[in-house]
Amino acid sequence: MEGKANKNDMLLSFYLLISICLFGIWFERYNQERNLSREEKIFCLVTFVIGAVVWPIVLPIAYGKLLNNSK
């Protein structure tokens, strides 16, 4: 049981690390954009946060479907 807990902790840490990295890349691109209105900037920021939070859930589901479709 101990090995499974360590594996889950490692997987969660990996997901969080990738999420932070993606958010950083997206935020850097967001800051480079100069032609956005205030509303568009807020919308983009909300989208980035949602994407960074939800991707660890969506990625395994999409990968599982991809594996099922390839059979």
ZAMI-590654 format. One line per field, with one value per atom (N, C-alpha, C): residue number from 0; residue in one letter; atom name; x negated, z, y negated. Coordinates in steps of 0.02 Angstrom, whole numbers, plus 50000, padded with zeros to 5 digits. Each point is the difference from the previous one (the first is absolute). Layout:
residues N
resi = NUM	... $
resn = a	... $
name = CA	... $
xx = X	... $
zz = Z	... $
yy = Y	... $
end
This chain:
residues 71
resi = 0	0	0	1	1	1	2	2	2	3	3	3	4	4	4	5	5	5	6	6	6	7	7	7	8	8	8	9	9	9	10	10	10	11	11	11	12	12	12	13	13	13	14	14	14	15	15	15	16	16	16	17	17	17	18	18	18	19	19	19	20	20	20	21	21	21	22	22	22	23	23	23	24	24	24	25	25	25	26	26	26	27	27	27	28	28	28	29	29	29	30	30	30	31	31	31	32	32	32	33	33	33	34	34	34	35	35	35	36	36	36	37	37	37	38	38	38	39	39	39	40	40	40	41	41	41	42	42	42	43	43	43	44	44	44	45	45	45	46	46	46	47	47	47	48	48	48	49	49	49	50	50	50	51	51	51	52	52	52	53	53	53	54	54	54	55	55	55	56	56	56	57	57	57	58	58	58	59	59	59	60	60	60	61	61	61	62	62	62	63	63	63	64	64	64	65	65	65	66	66	66	67	67	67	68	68	68	69	69	69	70	70	70 $
resn = m	m	m	e	e	e	g	g	g	k	k	k	a	a	a	n	n	n	k	k	k	n	n	n	d	d	d	m	m	m	l	l	l	l	l	l	s	s	s	f	f	f	y	y	y	l	l	l	l	l	l	i	i	i	s	s	s	i	i	i	c	c	c	l	l	l	f	f	f	g	g	g	i	i	i	w	w	w	f	f	f	e	e	e	r	r	r	y	y	y	n	n	n	q	q	q	e	e	e	r	r	r	n	n	n	l	l	l	s	s	s	r	r	r	e	e	e	e	e	e	k	k	k	i	i	i	f	f	f	c	c	c	l	l	l	v	v	v	t	t	t	f	f	f	v	v	v	i	i	i	g	g	g	a	a	a	v	v	v	v	v	v	w	w	w	p	p	p	i	i	i	v	v	v	l	l	l	p	p	p	i	i	i	a	a	a	y	y	y	g	g	g	k	k	k	l	l	l	l	l	l	n	n	n	n	n	n	s	s	s	k	k	k $
name = N	CA	C	N	CA	C	N	CA	C	N	CA	C	N	CA	C	N	CA	C	N	CA	C	N	CA	C	N	CA	C	N	CA	C	N	CA	C	N	CA	C	N	CA	C	N	CA	C	N	CA	C	N	CA	C	N	CA	C	N	CA	C	N	CA	C	N	CA	C	N	CA	C	N	CA	C	N	CA	C	N	CA	C	N	CA	C	N	CA	C	N	CA	C	N	CA	C	N	CA	C	N	CA	C	N	CA	C	N	CA	C	N	CA	C	N	CA	C	N	CA	C	N	CA	C	N	CA	C	N	CA	C	N	CA	C	N	CA	C	N	CA	C	N	CA	C	N	CA	C	N	CA	C	N	CA	C	N	CA	C	N	CA	C	N	CA	C	N	CA	C	N	CA	C	N	CA	C	N	CA	C	N	CA	C	N	CA	C	N	CA	C	N	CA	C	N	CA	C	N	CA	C	N	CA	C	N	CA	C	N	CA	C	N	CA	C	N	CA	C	N	CA	C	N	CA	C	N	CA	C	N	CA	C	N	CA	C	N	CA	C	N	CA	C	N	CA	C $
xx = 49959	50041	49957	49943	49955	49974	49984	49975	50052	50062	50054	50011	49995	50007	49944	49939	49944	50008	50027	50011	50053	50054	50052	49974	49960	49971	49954	49961	49955	50040	50054	50042	50033	50026	50031	49949	49940	49947	49982	49997	49985	50054	50063	50055	49998	49987	49997	49942	49943	49942	50014	50028	50016	50053	50048	50052	49970	49954	49967	49958	49965	49960	50043	50055	50045	50030	50020	50027	49948	49938	49946	49990	50000	49992	50058	50061	50060	50001	49980	50001	49948	49943	49949	50026	50033	50030	50055	50038	50054	49971	49945	49969	49969	49982	49971	50053	50062	50054	50018	49998	50013	50066	50034	50060	50065	49999	50060	50033	50066	50037	49998	50023	50001	50043	50058	50044	49967	49966	49966	49944	49964	49946	50027	50055	50031	50024	50032	50023	49942	49945	49941	49971	49997	49973	50043	50065	50046	49991	49994	49990	49935	49947	49936	50006	50033	50008	50041	50055	50042	49960	49964	49960	49946	49967	49948	50029	50060	50031	50030	50030	50039	49957	49943	49963	49980	49984	49983	50058	50061	50058	50012	49995	50016	49947	49937	49946	50004	50008	50005	50062	50055	50061	49988	49972	49986	49950	49950	49950	50032	50043	50035	50044	50035	50041	49957	49944	49954	49975	49984	49977	50056	50061	50057	50015	49993	50014	49946	49940	49946	50003	50042	50005	50043 $
zz = 50000	50000	50000	50034	50004	49931	49958	49933	49957	50008	49961	50020	50066	50024	49973	49999	49974	49925	49964	49928	49988	50039	49993	50017	50052	50019	49945	49971	49946	49939	49984	49944	50011	50060	50016	49996	50025	49997	49928	49958	49929	49967	50013	49971	50022	50064	50025	49969	49993	49970	49927	49962	49930	49996	50045	50001	50012	50046	50015	49941	49968	49941	49943	49986	49947	50015	50062	50018	49990	50018	49991	49926	49957	49928	49974	50018	49976	50026	50062	50029	49967	49982	49965	49932	49964	49935	50010	50052	50017	50012	50035	50015	49938	49950	49939	49954	50009	49957	50022	49953	50015	49971	49958	49965	50031	50063	50033	50041	49998	50044	50071	50048	50070	50008	49968	50004	49970	49944	49968	50044	50033	50045	50058	50029	50056	49976	49942	49972	49989	49972	49988	50066	50050	50064	50032	49997	50027	49962	49934	49959	50019	50011	50020	50066	50048	50066	49994	49963	49992	49964	49948	49963	50044	50041	50044	50053	50023	50052	49972	49940	49973	49960	49974	49955	50032	50066	50028	49999	49995	49997	49928	49954	49930	49965	50016	49965	50007	50060	50004	49965	50002	49966	49925	49973	49928	49979	50041	49984	50001	50047	50003	49939	49979	49940	49938	49998	49944	49996	50057	50002	49979	50022	49982	49925	49971	49929	49956	50026	49959	49997	50040	50000	49945 $
yy = 50060	49940	49937	50005	49942	49980	50049	49985	49965	50021	49969	49927	49986	49932	49956	50026	49961	49987	50049	49991	49947	50001	49950	49930	49995	49936	49973	50045	49980	49977	50036	49981	49933	49989	49936	49943	50012	49950	49984	50051	49991	49957	50017	49962	49927	49988	49932	49962	50032	49968	49980	50046	49985	49945	50001	49949	49931	49996	49936	49978	50046	49983	49974	50035	49978	49932	49990	49935	49945	50014	49951	49982	50051	49988	49960	50020	49964	49929	49990	49933	49955	50029	49962	49976	50044	49981	49947	50009	49953	49930	49997	49935	49967	50040	49973	49968	50020	49975	49929	49953	49930	49975	50039	49977	50025	50020	50025	49946	50000	49954	50028	49960	50023	50063	50001	50058	50062	49992	50056	50027	49955	50021	50040	49977	50037	50068	50002	50064	50048	49975	50042	50026	49958	50020	50054	49992	50051	50066	49995	50060	50035	49962	50030	50037	49969	50032	50064	49997	50060	50055	49981	50049	50032	49961	50026	50046	49986	50041	50064	49997	50055	50049	49980	50044	50066	50003	50066	50049	49976	50044	50021	49953	50012	50042	49988	50036	50076	50028	50073	50028	49964	50022	50002	49946	49996	50054	50012	50051	50069	50013	50064	50011	49949	50006	50011	49966	50009	50072	50028	50070	50047	49987	50043	49996	49941	49992	50031	50007	50027	50076	50032	50074	50024 $
end
